[in-house]
Amino acid sequence: MTPVDSIVALKILVAGGFGAGKTTLVGAVSEIRPLRTEERLSEAGRPVDSLAGVEDKRTTTVAMDFGRIDIREGLAVYLFGTPGQDRFWFLWDELALGALGAVVLADTRRLEDCFPSVDFFERRGIPFVVAVNRFDGARDYPAEQVRIALDLDPAVPVLFCDARVRDSVKEVLVDVVELAMAGRSR
């Protein structure tokens, strides 16, 4: 095993709206048991957490999710899933420190929930992709329609994934790293 002080870690954030599948995405690809800060939804949150489109949701992330992928000896990817509700956004600034790039996970049933994540990464100059999570029963839209609906810069990739499927998530993460590295070489 490589000593901790010689490990290079790439930090990627996973953001998006409440119920978009961020915790699922981190868990699908992490090679360690993911750290999750999930709590049961409560009656107190009912007036502020709309369950429209995600009526079966029973838990929510209250701080972050954390996962790790070892690419090779000495090189790891750390995934930090952000909480989706606006009352937890104060955590995002800390989570974003040192991030190479980000994934904005989108749910077409609640696409407007992506705006805060898109705005956050645009304002901070953090390269990001939008990954549309393909939920069972959700309507599919072409990438260009998603781009227009979110008013994305043409340079922001719009991808499609299934956050439950490891290989699908890996493809999204490769695109994030490639995007970030291309931006650094300019």
N, C-alpha and C positions, 0 to 999 in steps of 0.2 A: 504494500500500500504506500502511496505517496505521502510524504509529510505534508501536513496542512499548510505550512508556509510556502510550499511550492505549487499549490493548486491555483490555476487561473479559473476564475468563475465569471461566466456571462450571466448577467441578471436580466430577466425578461418579466415584464408585468403582464398580467391578464386582467383586463377590466371589462366593464360592460354593465348593463342594467341588472336589476334585481331579477333573479331567476333565469338568467341567460345561459347558465351552465359553466360558470367559471370554476367552481369547486370540482365539478365532474371532469373538466378538461385537465386540471392539475393532477387529479387522481388517476386519470387514464394513462398518463405518460410518465409519472414519477417512478423512479426506481427505488425510492425509499417509501416507507409508509408516510403519506403526506400529513403535515401538521394542518389541522383544521380547527377553526374557531367557530364552529357551527353551534347555534342555539335554536331552541324551538321558538317558532313564532308565537307571540303572546296576544292576548286580548288588547293590551295596551298599545301594541303596534298596529292593530287592525285599522284605525283611522288614517295612519300615515303610509302603510304598505299596501298598495293596490295589488290584489291578486288576480286582476283581470288578465286572462290568458295563461295564468300559472296557478289555477285554483287548487291543484293538488300539492302545492309547495307547503312543507311543514317546518322547514328550518331555514336559517339565514346565516351568512358569514358576518361576524361582528367585528373582526379585526383583519384577518388575512388567512390565506391558504399558502402553504409552502411546500414545494416539491423540488426534487433534484434529479438530474439526468447526468450520468457520467458518459462523456463523449469518448474519451480515451484517458489513459493515465495522465493526471495533471491538468485535465480540462473538464470542467463541469458547467452545466447550465442550471441556474437557480430560478425557479418559477415562483413568483409572488402573485397570488390572486387577491385582488382588491375587493372590499365590500361594495355591494351594489347600491345601497340606499344612501341618499344624500346626507343623512345625519351622521354617517361614518366617513364622509369625504375628507375630514381633517387628517385622516391617516395617510391619504394618498401622497402628500408631499414627502413624507418620510419614506414611504415605500418606493418612491420614484428615484431617490438618490442613487446615483451610479447605474441606473438602468441603461442597458444597451438599446433596448427597443421594447415594443409592447404589442399585444394583441387586444383589439377591441372586439369582444365576442358579441355578436348581434343575434337577436331573436326577432324574426320578421313579424311576429304577433305583437311585439312591443318595440318597434324599431326606434321610436322617439327616445327610448331610454338610453340610446347610444350617444346622444348629443353631449352630455357632460364629459364622457370619456374622450370623445373626439376633440372637444374643446381643450381639455386638460393637456393632452399630448401635443396638440398644435401649438398652444401657448408656450410650452416648455421646450419645443423643438425636439421632442423624443420621436424617433421614427416608429411608425406603427402600421399594422395591417388591420383591416376589418375582416373578421372571419364570421361568416353567417353560419350559425349552428343550425343544422337541419333537424328540426324537431319533427317527430311523428305527427302527421295531421296538419302541420303548418304549411301555408302556401309558399311555393317557390317563386322567387323573382329573379330575373336576370341581374348579373352583377352591375350593369349600367344603371338599372332602375334603383338599386340600392345606393349606388354612388350619387345619383341625382337626389334621392330622398334625404341623404345625409349631408349633401352639399360638400362632398369630398374633393380635395385637390386631385387632379388626374394622376399624380405620382403615388397616391395611396392605393396599394393593391386591395382588391375586394376578392376574397377567397370563400370557398364553401367547405364546411367540415362537419363531422359528427364528433362532438366533444366526448363521446363515450368510447371512441375507437382510437386506440393508440397510434396506429399508422396515419390516420387522418390528422391527428393532433401534431405528430412529428413533422408532417409536410408543412403545416402552418408555421411551426417554430423555425424550420429551415428557411422559409420565406422571410421571417422577421430578421433572422441573423443576416441573410444575404442583403436585405434592404439596408440594414444598419451599416454593414461593412461597405456597401457601395457608396453610402453617404459619407463615410469617413475617408474614402479614397479620392474624393473630389477636392 
